[in-house]
């Protein structure tokens, strides 16, 4: 328990560091202030540090014995959300917020770096610390993989682990895991409908794109419920819809955008094909033209069964079985840590960070401008990161 005790002794330091990250969130692939803070926090540790060529990523290698190398990942970017939490360390950067808890992930990984450095004599192999920008839709993990993060220690890592906090759903301190598909794929559907506009009093003299696009949206929802297996689900949600400038003018163009979540390669490809067919059929019925732009995003996040069993066992030994839950079903969120897990076996862990006294089912979820994450989980997250590396760098698990 020495690692856990050391982590608890760092509690105030970790809280202060997390608050620094939270006050100045940055979005995307270039996070210069965040990178500067990470480098400063790692400066006194025995790490071999490199920074990204195309991003503000940080890769730190801690040398151990001759055993297998492992990777620990923490994402660093925020979201374009105006914070409304009222916290005394709330964002100072206007329309940007750490609404998904990445400030906690970064802090936990720094904590793990300190713990592992202090217990370096116990390391059976090298540890690669992956401080990643651009998780929120910028595919930063893919860029880091392309730049060689998996081989940063000189040998390819044999296993990789990531962690993500939740501001609701899971009780504070509860770890959740799942073998196989844990998170969905995330794609985008962008549709533009072109007709001929005219006076609102005489729609028969127009080809109305608004009527067409309304039917398209309804038809897509019917397609999901009637053409896809409920046990291999598809979630299609329209998030943007634009048409017209005046109530008495039928416009020439209408557009909408949707997110599409799937859990298998088969459903992912089929929804791409079928959505285009449905949209073109509706367009033909309304005598309008349609442009369909289906953009692939992150594939499903799939964990390795043996690695998840090892993660579960580690959680039980550290915190007790009552602090762990195996998810019956995948989550419909998406993660670019899938880029790492598509290359090497590993596990992904959820951690409830709901503030003390709040109902997890009523608390605001990640990405909300009022989402709250409790500092109380920082030490446990750092401990889990460190203990996974210490145990996994010894052959045999």
Buried (B, 14 or more C-beta within 10 A) or exposed (E): EEBBEBBBEBBEBBBEBBBBBBBBBBBBBBBEBBBEBBBEBBEEBEBBBBEBEBBBBBBBBBBBBEBBBBBBBBBBBBBEBEBBBEEEBBBEBEEBBBBBBBBBBBBBBBBBBBBBBBBBEBBBBBBBBBBBBBBBBBBBBBBBBEBEBBEBBEBBBBBBBBBBBBBBBBBBBBBBBBBEBBBBBBBBBBBBBBBBBBEBEEEEEBBBBBBBBBBBBEBBEEBBEEEBEEEEBBBBEBEEBEBBEEEEEBBBBBBBBBBBBBBBEEBBEBBBEBBBEBBBEBBEEBEBBBEBEBEEBBBBBBBBEEBBBBBBEBBBEBBEEEBBBEEEEBBBBBBBBBBBBBBBBBBBBBBBBBBEEBEBEEBBBBBBBBBBBBBBBBBBBBBBBBBBBBBBBBEEB
